[in-house]
Amino acid sequence: MAKQEHIELDGVVEEVLAGGMFRVRLDSGLVVLSHLAGKMRKFRIRIVLGDQVRLAVSPYDPTRGRIIYRIK
């Protein structure tokens, strides 16, 4: 499997944690611990409680992910 392969899922930010981590509840009900992707940090896109986001989740560990997009 290539390093680029990931699963994209949508969810809502449920909790903002220390160190740039977020707890996101997916549409399926699963809770995922996630952090911001590099491009979102680079362009200083802020994520707050209640934002709808798109996550990139690894097929190997579906409990952790990266926030890659904030849905408006």
N, CA, C and O atoms as a Tinker XYZ file with bonds, in Angstrom:
   288  protein
     1  N      0.829000   -1.181000    0.000000    73     2
     2  CA     0.000000    0.000000    0.000000    64     1     3
     3  C      0.874000    1.245000    0.000000    63     2     4     5
     4  O      1.887000    1.300000    0.698000    81     3
     5  N      0.491000    2.217000   -0.764000    73     3     6
     6  CA     1.253000    3.458000   -0.826000    64     5     7
     7  C      1.032000    4.292000    0.430000    63     6     8     9
     8  O      0.035000    4.124000    1.132000    81     7
     9  N      1.957000    5.177000    0.699000    73     7    10
    10  CA     1.859000    6.025000    1.881000    64     9    11
    11  C      0.701000    7.012000    1.755000    63    10    12    13
    12  O      0.179000    7.470000    2.772000    81    11
    13  N      0.288000    7.350000    0.540000    73    11    14
    14  CA    -0.743000    8.343000    0.301000    64    13    15
    15  C     -2.154000    7.831000    0.592000    63    14    16    17
    16  O     -3.075000    8.638000    0.717000    81    15
    17  N     -2.346000    6.540000    0.701000    73    15    18
    18  CA    -3.690000    6.007000    0.844000    64    17    19
    19  C     -4.245000    6.279000    2.229000    63    18    20    21
    20  O     -3.615000    5.981000    3.243000    81    19
    21  N     -5.441000    6.854000    2.247000    73    19    22
    22  CA    -6.149000    7.117000    3.485000    64    21    23
    23  C     -7.639000    7.151000    3.199000    63    22    24    25
    24  O     -8.059000    7.205000    2.044000    81    23
    25  N     -8.425000    7.120000    4.248000    73    23    26
    26  CA    -9.876000    7.169000    4.134000    64    25    27
    27  C    -10.323000    8.548000    4.575000    63    26    28    29
    28  O     -9.932000    9.010000    5.647000    81    27
    29  N    -11.142000    9.217000    3.763000    73    27    30
    30  CA   -11.639000   10.538000    4.125000    64    29    31
    31  C    -13.041000   10.414000    4.705000    63    30    32    33
    32  O    -13.934000    9.835000    4.086000    81    31
    33  N    -13.223000   10.971000    5.912000    73    31    34
    34  CA   -14.496000   10.911000    6.615000    64    33    35
    35  C    -14.850000   12.306000    7.127000    63    34    36    37
    36  O    -13.963000   13.126000    7.364000    81    35
    37  N    -16.140000   12.573000    7.296000    73    35    38
    38  CA   -16.595000   13.856000    7.826000    64    37    39
    39  C    -17.038000   13.688000    9.268000    63    38    40    41
    40  O    -17.523000   12.629000    9.666000    81    39
    41  N    -16.862000   14.761000   10.053000    73    39    42
    42  CA   -17.269000   14.729000   11.445000    64    41    43
    43  C    -17.357000   16.129000   12.027000    63    42    44    45
    44  O    -17.178000   17.124000   11.324000    81    43
    45  N    -17.639000   16.191000   13.340000    73    43    46
    46  CA   -17.798000   17.453000   14.055000    64    45    47
    47  C    -16.824000   17.466000   15.231000    63    46    48    49
    48  O    -16.687000   16.471000   15.943000    81    47
    49  N    -16.145000   18.605000   15.432000    73    47    50
    50  CA   -15.205000   18.741000   16.542000    64    49    51
    51  C    -15.996000   18.740000   17.844000    63    50    52    53
    52  O    -16.859000   19.589000   18.068000    81    51
    53  N    -15.683000   17.769000   18.694000    73    51    54
    54  CA   -16.405000   17.586000   19.943000    64    53    55
    55  C    -15.648000   18.184000   21.126000    63    54    56    57
    56  O    -16.255000   18.631000   22.100000    81    55
    57  N    -14.316000   18.188000   21.035000    73    55    58
    58  CA   -13.493000   18.668000   22.141000    64    57    59
    59  C    -12.157000   19.175000   21.599000    63    58    60    61
    60  O    -11.561000   18.563000   20.712000    81    59
    61  N    -11.698000   20.299000   22.142000    73    59    62
    62  CA   -10.393000   20.848000   21.773000    64    61    63
    63  C     -9.429000   20.511000   22.910000    63    62    64    65
    64  O     -9.655000   20.889000   24.060000    81    63
    65  N     -8.355000   19.798000   22.579000    73    63    66
    66  CA    -7.388000   19.343000   23.576000    64    65    67
    67  C     -6.098000   20.146000   23.471000    63    66    68    69
    68  O     -5.907000   20.909000   22.524000    81    67
    69  N     -5.232000   19.973000   24.430000    73    67    70
    70  CA    -3.947000   20.669000   24.447000    64    69    71
    71  C     -3.034000   20.125000   23.356000    63    70    72    73
    72  O     -3.177000   18.978000   22.931000    81    71
    73  N     -2.107000   20.943000   22.910000    73    71    74
    74  CA    -1.106000   20.520000   21.942000    64    73    75
    75  C     -1.622000   20.421000   20.519000    63    74    76    77
    76  O     -1.038000   19.708000   19.703000    81    75
    77  N     -2.693000   21.111000   20.206000    73    75    78
    78  CA    -3.207000   21.084000   18.842000    64    77    79
    79  C     -3.951000   19.811000   18.482000    63    78    80    81
    80  O     -4.072000   19.474000   17.304000    81    79
    81  N     -4.450000   19.102000   19.486000    73    79    82
    82  CA    -5.205000   17.870000   19.256000    64    81    83
    83  C     -6.699000   18.159000   19.390000    63    82    84    85
    84  O     -7.108000   19.082000   20.095000    81    83
    85  N     -7.496000   17.360000   18.706000    73    83    86
    86  CA    -8.944000   17.520000   18.718000    64    85    87
    87  C     -9.597000   16.157000   18.828000    63    86    88    89
    88  O     -9.073000   15.163000   18.325000    81    87
    89  N    -10.749000   16.115000   19.492000    73    87    90
    90  CA   -11.549000   14.901000   19.520000    64    89    91
    91  C    -12.733000   15.149000   18.586000    63    90    92    93
    92  O    -13.520000   16.070000   18.805000    81    91
    93  N    -12.854000   14.326000   17.545000    73    91    94
    94  CA   -13.851000   14.528000   16.495000    64    93    95
    95  C    -14.810000   13.342000   16.481000    63    94    96    97
    96  O    -14.384000   12.187000   16.460000    81    95
    97  N    -16.115000   13.639000   16.492000    73    95    98
    98  CA   -17.127000   12.589000   16.373000    64    97    99
    99  C    -17.535000   12.486000   14.910000    63    98   100   101
   100  O    -18.033000   13.445000   14.322000    81    99
   101  N    -17.317000   11.311000   14.333000    73    99   102
   102  CA   -17.648000   11.077000   12.932000    64   101   103
   103  C    -19.148000   10.901000   12.760000    63   102   104   105
   104  O    -19.878000   10.713000   13.734000    81   103
   105  N    -19.600000   10.964000   11.516000    73   103   106
   106  CA   -21.022000   10.776000   11.216000    64   105   107
   107  C    -21.493000    9.381000   11.615000    63   106   108   109
   108  O    -22.674000    9.185000   11.902000    81   107
   109  N    -20.582000    8.415000   11.635000    73   107   110
   110  CA   -20.932000    7.046000   12.018000    64   109   111
   111  C    -21.022000    6.865000   13.528000    63   110   112   113
   112  O    -21.464000    5.817000   14.000000    81   111
   113  N    -20.601000    7.886000   14.300000    73   111   114
   114  CA   -20.657000    7.799000   15.757000    64   113   115
   115  C    -19.321000    7.501000   16.403000    63   114   116   117
   116  O    -19.189000    7.632000   17.620000    81   115
   117  N    -18.323000    7.104000   15.624000    73   115   118
   118  CA   -16.990000    6.804000   16.140000    64   117   119
   119  C    -16.278000    8.090000   16.543000    63   118   120   121
   120  O    -16.402000    9.105000   15.857000    81   119
   121  N    -15.532000    8.059000   17.651000    73   119   122
   122  CA   -14.776000    9.224000   18.107000    64   121   123
   123  C    -13.312000    9.018000   17.737000    63   122   124   125
   124  O    -12.731000    7.974000   18.033000    81   123
   125  N    -12.710000   10.034000   17.078000    73   123   126
   126  CA   -11.348000    9.939000   16.573000    64   125   127
   127  C    -10.505000   11.049000   17.170000    63   126   128   129
   128  O    -10.924000   12.206000   17.185000    81   127
   129  N     -9.316000   10.710000   17.665000    73   127   130
   130  CA    -8.355000   11.686000   18.138000    64   129   131
   131  C     -7.559000   12.170000   16.931000    63   130   132   133
   132  O     -6.976000   11.363000   16.207000    81   131
   133  N     -7.531000   13.486000   16.711000    73   131   134
   134  CA    -6.911000   13.976000   15.478000    64   133   135
   135  C     -6.116000   15.248000   15.714000    63   134   136   137
   136  O     -6.264000   15.918000   16.737000    81   135
   137  N     -5.264000   15.567000   14.737000    73   135   138
   138  CA    -4.466000   16.789000   14.764000    64   137   139
   139  C     -4.586000   17.478000   13.408000    63   138   140   141
   140  O     -5.106000   16.900000   12.454000    81   139
   141  N     -4.105000   18.711000   13.332000    73   139   142
   142  CA    -4.193000   19.471000   12.087000    64   141   143
   143  C     -3.142000   18.997000   11.090000    63   142   144   145
   144  O     -2.020000   18.660000   11.467000    81   143
   145  N     -3.513000   18.974000    9.834000    73   143   146
   146  CA    -2.569000   18.658000    8.765000    64   145   147
   147  C     -1.610000   19.835000    8.582000    63   146   148   149
   148  O     -1.903000   20.951000    9.011000    81   147
   149  N     -0.487000   19.587000    7.958000    73   147   150
   150  CA     0.550000   20.606000    7.790000    64   149   151
   151  C      0.095000   21.841000    7.038000    63   150   152   153
   152  O      0.452000   22.957000    7.418000    81   151
   153  N     -0.689000   21.668000    5.976000    73   151   154
   154  CA    -1.162000   22.823000    5.200000    64   153   155
   155  C     -2.091000   23.698000    6.040000    63   154   156   157
   156  O     -2.087000   24.921000    5.897000    81   155
   157  N     -2.884000   23.083000    6.909000    73   155   158
   158  CA    -3.797000   23.877000    7.749000    64   157   159
   159  C     -3.010000   24.678000    8.785000    63   158   160   161
   160  O     -3.380000   25.802000    9.123000    81   159
   161  N     -1.922000   24.090000    9.286000    73   159   162
   162  CA    -1.048000   24.831000   10.212000    64   161   163
   163  C     -0.339000   25.961000    9.482000    63   162   164   165
   164  O     -0.232000   27.076000    9.994000    81   163
   165  N      0.141000   25.663000    8.285000    73   163   166
   166  CA     0.902000   26.636000    7.502000    64   165   167
   167  C      0.078000   27.884000    7.211000    63   166   168   169
   168  O      0.578000   29.003000    7.335000    81   167
   169  N     -1.176000   27.699000    6.826000    73   167   170
   170  CA    -2.033000   28.830000    6.491000    64   169   171
   171  C     -2.869000   29.318000    7.674000    63   170   172   173
   172  O     -3.774000   30.135000    7.507000    81   171
   173  N     -2.559000   28.809000    8.873000    73   171   174
   174  CA    -3.172000   29.246000   10.132000    64   173   175
   175  C     -4.697000   29.198000   10.114000    63   174   176   177
   176  O     -5.367000   30.147000   10.519000    81   175
   177  N     -5.229000   28.080000    9.640000    73   175   178
   178  CA    -6.676000   27.884000    9.642000    64   177   179
   179  C     -7.077000   27.422000   11.034000    63   178   180   181
   180  O     -6.587000   26.404000   11.522000    81   179
   181  N     -7.962000   28.166000   11.665000    73   179   182
   182  CA    -8.366000   27.883000   13.039000    64   181   183
   183  C     -9.549000   26.927000   13.069000    63   182   184   185
   184  O    -10.460000   27.014000   12.246000    81   183
   185  N     -9.515000   26.021000   14.027000    73   183   186
   186  CA   -10.596000   25.070000   14.245000    64   185   187
   187  C    -11.126000   25.311000   15.652000    63   186   188   189
   188  O    -10.353000   25.363000   16.609000    81   187
   189  N    -12.431000   25.457000   15.779000    73   187   190
   190  CA   -13.054000   25.670000   17.089000    64   189   191
   191  C    -14.098000   24.590000   17.331000    63   190   192   193
   192  O    -14.458000   23.840000   16.424000    81   191
   193  N    -14.571000   24.524000   18.554000    73   191   194
   194  CA   -15.574000   23.557000   18.963000    64   193   195
   195  C    -16.823000   23.678000   18.092000    63   194   196   197
   196  O    -17.338000   24.781000   17.908000    81   195
   197  N    -17.308000   22.582000   17.564000    73   195   198
   198  CA   -18.517000   22.580000   16.752000    64   197   199
   199  C    -18.287000   22.688000   15.258000    63   198   200   201
   200  O    -19.241000   22.571000   14.489000    81   199
   201  N    -17.057000   22.906000   14.820000    73   199   202
   202  CA   -16.761000   22.989000   13.388000    64   201   203
   203  C    -16.952000   21.627000   12.719000    63   202   204   205
   204  O    -16.645000   20.588000   13.303000    81   203
   205  N    -17.458000   21.650000   11.495000    73   203   206
   206  CA   -17.527000   20.433000   10.698000    64   205   207
   207  C    -16.216000   20.323000    9.929000    63   206   208   209
   208  O    -15.781000   21.281000    9.289000    81   207
   209  N    -15.590000   19.154000    9.993000    73   207   210
   210  CA   -14.278000   18.957000    9.396000    64   209   211
   211  C    -14.248000   17.670000    8.590000    63   210   212   213
   212  O    -15.095000   16.792000    8.757000    81   211
   213  N    -13.243000   17.573000    7.700000    73   211   214
   214  CA   -12.987000   16.349000    6.948000    64   213   215
   215  C    -11.675000   15.775000    7.469000    63   214   216   217
   216  O    -10.681000   16.489000    7.591000    81   215
   217  N    -11.680000   14.484000    7.772000    73   215   218
   218  CA   -10.509000   13.812000    8.331000    64   217   219
   219  C     -9.902000   12.841000    7.326000    63   218   220   221
   220  O    -10.606000   12.257000    6.503000    81   219
   221  N     -8.601000   12.681000    7.406000    73   219   222
   222  CA    -7.896000   11.622000    6.695000    64   221   223
   223  C     -7.502000   10.593000    7.752000    63   222   224   225
   224  O     -6.702000   10.881000    8.642000    81   223
   225  N     -8.064000    9.410000    7.649000    73   223   226
   226  CA    -7.845000    8.359000    8.642000    64   225   227
   227  C     -7.099000    7.208000    7.984000    63   226   228   229
   228  O     -7.431000    6.797000    6.872000    81   227
   229  N     -6.102000    6.696000    8.668000    73   227   230
   230  CA    -5.340000    5.559000    8.168000    64   229   231
   231  C     -6.177000    4.281000    8.269000    63   230   232   233
   232  O     -6.893000    4.095000    9.253000    81   231
   233  N     -6.100000    3.411000    7.284000    73   231   234
   234  CA    -6.836000    2.141000    7.393000    64   233   235
   235  C     -6.254000    1.224000    8.472000    63   234   236   237
   236  O     -6.911000    0.271000    8.891000    81   235
   237  N     -5.038000    1.503000    8.919000    73   235   238
   238  CA    -4.398000    0.673000    9.938000    64   237   239
   239  C     -4.832000    1.041000   11.349000    63   238   240   241
   240  O     -4.935000    0.166000   12.209000    81   239
   241  N     -5.088000    2.323000   11.602000    73   239   242
   242  CA    -5.505000    2.769000   12.934000    64   241   243
   243  C     -6.650000    3.772000   12.782000    63   242   244   245
   244  O     -6.401000    4.971000   12.661000    81   243
   245  N     -7.889000    3.304000   12.787000    73   243   246
   246  CA    -9.028000    4.204000   12.561000    64   245   247
   247  C     -9.379000    5.081000   13.760000    63   246   248   249
   248  O    -10.348000    5.837000   13.691000    81   247
   249  N     -8.622000    5.005000   14.860000    73   247   250
   250  CA    -8.922000    5.841000   16.029000    64   249   251
   251  C     -8.126000    7.138000   16.029000    63   250   252   253
   252  O     -8.319000    7.976000   16.909000    81   251
   253  N     -7.229000    7.321000   15.052000    73   251   254
   254  CA    -6.435000    8.546000   14.957000    64   253   255
   255  C     -6.506000    9.086000   13.534000    63   254   256   257
   256  O     -6.607000    8.316000   12.579000    81   255
   257  N     -6.454000   10.412000   13.392000    73   255   258
   258  CA    -6.549000   10.984000   12.058000    64   257   259
   259  C     -5.971000   12.384000   11.982000    63   258   260   261
   260  O     -5.507000   12.940000   12.977000    81   259
   261  N     -6.009000   12.950000   10.767000    73   259   262
   262  CA    -5.556000   14.321000   10.527000    64   261   263
   263  C     -6.718000   15.123000    9.988000    63   262   264   265
   264  O     -7.461000   14.642000    9.133000    81   263
   265  N     -6.885000   16.336000   10.473000    73   263   266
   266  CA    -7.912000   17.228000    9.945000    64   265   267
   267  C     -7.328000   17.879000    8.698000    63   266   268   269
   268  O     -6.319000   18.580000    8.767000    81   267
   269  N     -7.975000   17.640000    7.552000    73   267   270
   270  CA    -7.434000   18.149000    6.289000    64   269   271
   271  C     -8.283000   19.257000    5.691000    63   270   272   273
   272  O     -7.842000   19.927000    4.757000    81   271
   273  N     -9.510000   19.473000    6.213000    73   271   274
   274  CA   -10.378000   20.486000    5.617000    64   273   275
   275  C    -11.434000   20.905000    6.628000    63   274   276   277
   276  O    -11.997000   20.063000    7.328000    81   275
   277  N    -11.706000   22.211000    6.707000    73   275   278
   278  CA   -12.798000   22.713000    7.550000    64   277   279
   279  C    -13.959000   23.029000    6.626000    63   278   280   281
   280  O    -13.834000   23.866000    5.732000    81   279
   281  N    -15.090000   22.363000    6.836000    73   279   282
   282  CA   -16.267000   22.542000    5.984000    64   281   283
   283  C    -17.012000   23.788000    6.453000    63   282   284   285
   284  O    -17.288000   23.949000    7.642000    81   283
   285  N    -17.333000   24.669000    5.503000    73   283   286
   286  CA   -18.003000   25.927000    5.861000    64   285   287
   287  C    -19.490000   25.758000    6.012000    63   286   288
   288  O    -20.194000   26.723000    6.311000    81   287
